[in-house]
Amino acid sequence: MHDAARIIEELRQSGVKVRVQHRRPILGVEDVKITEWELKEGNNSDKKKFEFSHYGGETIVVIGEKYPFKGIAECSKRDRFNRKIGLQIAFGRAWKQFCEGGKNTL
């Protein structure tokens, strides 16, 4: 499998916008996924109220801006969340779309 993080860095250095977002469920809150960054942006009392689950979650990778290619990797609620595996899967899906027809649209 390719090294998604290395390829993403190379794309960014060549001027291509690549966004990566890891979203995890909050313990005790049904069907809500949030990024650690979104939680940190809340006030201090919010930080103490919420704790991320180690299971479930999703990783989203978007390549490009005007005509973006999006890949999503979603964990089962029974699977332990892993950023590296999510990144490999989501990037692979976005990269496949890019390679199949989008190289000239960035």
C-alpha positions in Angstrom: 0.0 0.0 0.0 1.2 3.5 -0.8 2.3 5.9 2.0 -0.7 8.2 2.0 0.9 10.8 4.3 4.0 11.1 2.1 1.9 11.5 -1.1 -0.4 14.1 0.6 2.7 16.1 1.7 4.1 16.0 -1.9 0.7 17.1 -3.3 0.6 20.0 -0.8 4.2 21.0 -1.7 3.2 21.1 -5.3 0.3 23.5 -4.6 -2.6 21.1 -4.5 -5.0 21.6 -1.6 -5.5 18.4 0.4 -7.8 18.3 3.5 -7.8 15.5 6.0 -10.3 15.3 8.8 -10.5 12.6 11.5 -13.9 12.5 13.2 -14.7 10.4 16.3 -17.9 9.8 18.2 -18.4 11.3 21.6 -19.1 8.9 24.5 -22.7 9.0 25.6 -23.9 11.0 22.5 -25.6 8.9 19.9 -24.7 9.5 16.2 -22.5 12.6 16.7 -19.0 12.6 15.3 -16.7 15.6 15.9 -13.0 16.4 15.3 -10.7 17.1 18.2 -10.1 20.5 16.7 -13.9 21.3 16.8 -14.0 20.2 20.5 -11.0 22.4 21.4 -12.7 25.4 19.8 -15.6 25.1 22.3 -15.3 26.7 25.8 -13.4 25.0 28.6 -16.5 23.6 30.2 -17.2 21.7 27.0 -13.8 20.0 27.1 -14.5 18.6 30.5 -18.0 17.3 29.5 -17.0 15.3 26.5 -14.7 12.3 25.9 -14.0 10.7 22.6 -14.9 7.0 22.1 -12.0 4.8 21.0 -14.4 2.9 18.7 -16.1 4.0 15.5 -15.3 7.2 13.7 -14.4 8.3 10.2 -11.6 9.9 8.2 -12.3 12.2 5.3 -9.7 13.2 2.6 -10.5 15.8 0.0 -8.1 16.5 -2.9 -8.5 19.8 -4.8 -10.8 22.7 -4.4 -12.7 23.6 -7.5 -13.5 20.0 -8.5 -12.7 18.1 -5.3 -12.2 14.3 -5.0 -13.4 13.0 -1.7 -12.6 9.7 0.0 -14.3 8.5 3.2 -13.3 5.7 5.5 -15.8 4.8 8.3 -15.1 2.5 11.2 -17.7 0.2 12.5 -18.8 1.0 16.1 -17.0 -2.3 17.0 -13.7 -1.3 15.4 -11.1 0.7 17.3 -10.4 4.0 15.6 -7.0 4.2 13.9 -5.9 7.4 12.2 -3.2 5.8 10.0 -5.5 3.1 8.6 -8.4 5.6 8.1 -6.0 7.9 6.2 -4.8 5.1 4.0 -8.3 4.0 3.1 -9.8 7.5 2.6 -6.8 8.7 0.7 -6.9 5.6 -1.5 -10.5 6.3 -2.4 -10.0 9.9 -3.2 -6.8 9.2 -5.1 -8.6 6.5 -7.2 -11.2 9.1 -8.3 -8.4 11.6 -9.1 -6.5 9.0 -11.2 -9.6 7.9 -13.1 -10.4 11.2 -14.5 -9.5 14.2 -12.5 -5.8 14.9 -13.0 -6.6 17.8 -15.3 -9.2 19.5 -13.1 -7.0 20.7 -10.2 
